[in-house]
Amino acid sequence: MTKQEIEVAVRAAYKKEYGWEVQVTEVVLDTFGGHIAVTRATTQKGNPNEELCFIYPEGGVRIFRSTEELARFLEQKARAPLLERIFYRPTFAGIVFLILLVVVIVVGFFGKGRFLPEALTLLGGILGSAAGFFFGTNKPGK
């Protein structure tokens, strides 16, 4: 999700939950298996309000009503099982990239005493795709 998509999802969730128009002041991407957003709003009684919410990768929004609730949630996420941390999107993409890289290099060197041109083409494609994925999706401001 981009920051803009996150802001839209957060505004919709607060509008549905409280009827408030909120301003998303900060978004922390890719943390604890999702995203964290800081919101500011003015309640119907005119009181200022600041809250945190968690946005799941599929777009669901969890609004925290207290700091204690947030602390318990973050503690639970910090203790996530190893498999959940491995299959988290950036980690999984890195693992797939390394496996593909090793496979192409091994296949390339089983040619007739030289590196196969087809394997070299595959290697270039994999490296280009990986570079585009990592450098294209982690730009600040997205």
C-alpha positions as CSV (number, residue, x, y, z in Angstrom):
1,M,0.0,0.0,0.0
2,T,1.1,3.5,-0.7
3,K,0.9,6.3,1.9
4,Q,-2.0,7.8,0.0
5,E,-3.9,4.5,0.1
6,I,-3.2,4.2,3.8
7,E,-4.5,7.7,4.5
8,V,-7.7,7.0,2.6
9,A,-8.3,3.7,4.5
10,V,-7.6,5.4,7.8
11,R,-9.9,8.4,7.1
12,A,-12.7,6.0,6.1
13,A,-12.2,3.9,9.3
14,Y,-12.4,6.9,11.6
15,K,-15.4,8.3,9.7
16,K,-17.2,5.0,10.1
17,E,-16.1,4.4,13.8
18,Y,-16.4,7.9,15.2
19,G,-17.9,10.2,12.5
20,W,-14.7,12.3,12.7
21,E,-12.7,13.9,9.9
22,V,-9.1,13.0,10.8
23,Q,-5.8,14.3,9.5
24,V,-3.1,11.6,9.1
25,T,0.1,13.3,10.4
26,E,2.5,10.4,10.1
27,V,2.7,7.0,8.5
28,V,5.4,4.4,9.3
29,L,5.5,1.9,6.5
30,D,6.3,-1.8,6.8
31,T,6.6,-2.2,10.5
32,F,5.3,-5.0,12.7
33,G,3.8,-6.7,9.6
34,G,1.8,-3.7,8.5
35,H,1.8,0.1,8.8
36,I,1.3,2.5,11.7
37,A,-0.5,5.8,11.3
38,V,-0.8,8.8,13.6
39,T,-4.0,10.8,13.4
40,R,-5.3,14.1,14.7
41,A,-8.9,15.1,14.9
42,T,-11.3,17.4,16.8
43,T,-14.2,15.6,18.4
44,Q,-17.8,16.7,18.1
45,K,-17.4,18.4,21.5
46,G,-14.4,20.4,20.1
47,N,-11.7,18.5,22.0
48,P,-8.4,17.8,20.2
49,N,-7.7,14.1,19.8
50,E,-4.6,12.2,18.7
51,E,-4.5,8.4,18.2
52,L,-2.5,5.7,16.6
53,C,-3.9,3.0,14.4
54,F,-2.5,-0.1,12.7
55,I,-3.1,-0.8,9.0
56,Y,-2.9,-4.5,7.9
57,P,-1.3,-5.2,4.5
58,E,-4.7,-6.1,3.0
59,G,-6.1,-2.7,4.1
60,G,-7.9,-3.4,7.3
61,V,-7.5,-0.6,10.0
62,R,-7.3,-1.3,13.7
63,I,-7.9,1.8,15.9
64,F,-6.3,1.8,19.3
65,R,-8.5,3.4,22.0
66,S,-5.7,3.5,24.6
67,T,-2.0,3.4,25.0
68,E,-2.2,0.2,26.9
69,E,-4.1,-1.5,24.0
70,L,-1.4,-0.3,21.6
71,A,1.4,-1.6,23.9
72,R,-0.2,-5.1,24.2
73,F,-0.7,-5.2,20.4
74,L,2.9,-4.3,19.7
75,E,4.2,-6.8,22.3
76,Q,2.2,-9.5,20.5
77,K,3.5,-8.4,17.1
78,A,7.1,-8.3,18.4
79,R,6.8,-11.9,19.5
80,A,5.5,-13.1,16.1
81,P,6.5,-16.6,15.2
82,L,9.5,-17.2,13.0
83,L,7.5,-18.3,10.0
84,E,5.4,-15.1,10.2
85,R,8.5,-13.0,10.1
86,I,10.1,-15.0,7.3
87,F,7.0,-14.8,5.1
88,Y,6.7,-11.0,5.7
89,R,6.8,-9.4,2.2
90,P,10.3,-7.9,2.1
91,T,12.0,-10.9,3.8
92,F,10.2,-13.3,1.6
93,A,11.1,-11.4,-1.6
94,G,14.8,-11.4,-0.5
95,I,14.7,-15.1,0.1
96,V,13.1,-15.8,-3.3
97,F,15.7,-13.5,-5.0
98,L,18.6,-15.4,-3.4
99,I,17.2,-18.8,-4.3
100,L,16.7,-17.7,-7.9
101,L,20.2,-16.3,-8.0
102,V,21.8,-19.5,-6.8
103,V,19.8,-21.6,-9.2
104,V,20.7,-19.5,-12.2
105,I,24.4,-19.5,-11.3
106,V,24.4,-23.3,-10.8
107,V,22.5,-24.0,-14.0
108,G,24.8,-21.6,-15.9
109,F,28.0,-23.3,-14.9
110,F,26.7,-26.8,-15.9
111,G,27.2,-25.8,-19.6
112,K,30.0,-27.0,-21.8
113,G,32.9,-25.5,-19.9
114,R,31.5,-22.0,-20.0
115,F,28.7,-20.0,-18.6
116,L,25.5,-20.5,-20.7
117,P,24.3,-17.4,-22.5
118,E,20.7,-18.2,-21.6
119,A,21.6,-18.4,-17.9
120,L,23.4,-15.1,-18.2
121,T,20.3,-13.5,-19.7
122,L,18.2,-15.0,-16.9
123,L,20.6,-13.7,-14.3
124,G,20.4,-10.2,-15.8
125,G,16.6,-10.3,-15.7
126,I,16.5,-11.5,-12.1
127,L,19.0,-8.8,-11.0
128,G,17.1,-6.1,-12.9
129,S,13.7,-7.2,-11.4
130,A,15.1,-7.4,-7.9
131,A,16.8,-4.0,-8.2
132,G,13.5,-2.4,-9.6
133,F,11.5,-4.0,-6.8
134,F,13.7,-3.0,-3.9
135,F,14.7,0.5,-5.1
136,G,11.4,1.3,-6.7
137,T,9.2,0.4,-3.8
138,N,11.2,1.8,-0.9
139,K,11.4,5.4,-1.9
140,P,10.6,8.0,0.8
141,G,7.3,9.7,0.3
142,K,5.5,6.7,-1.3
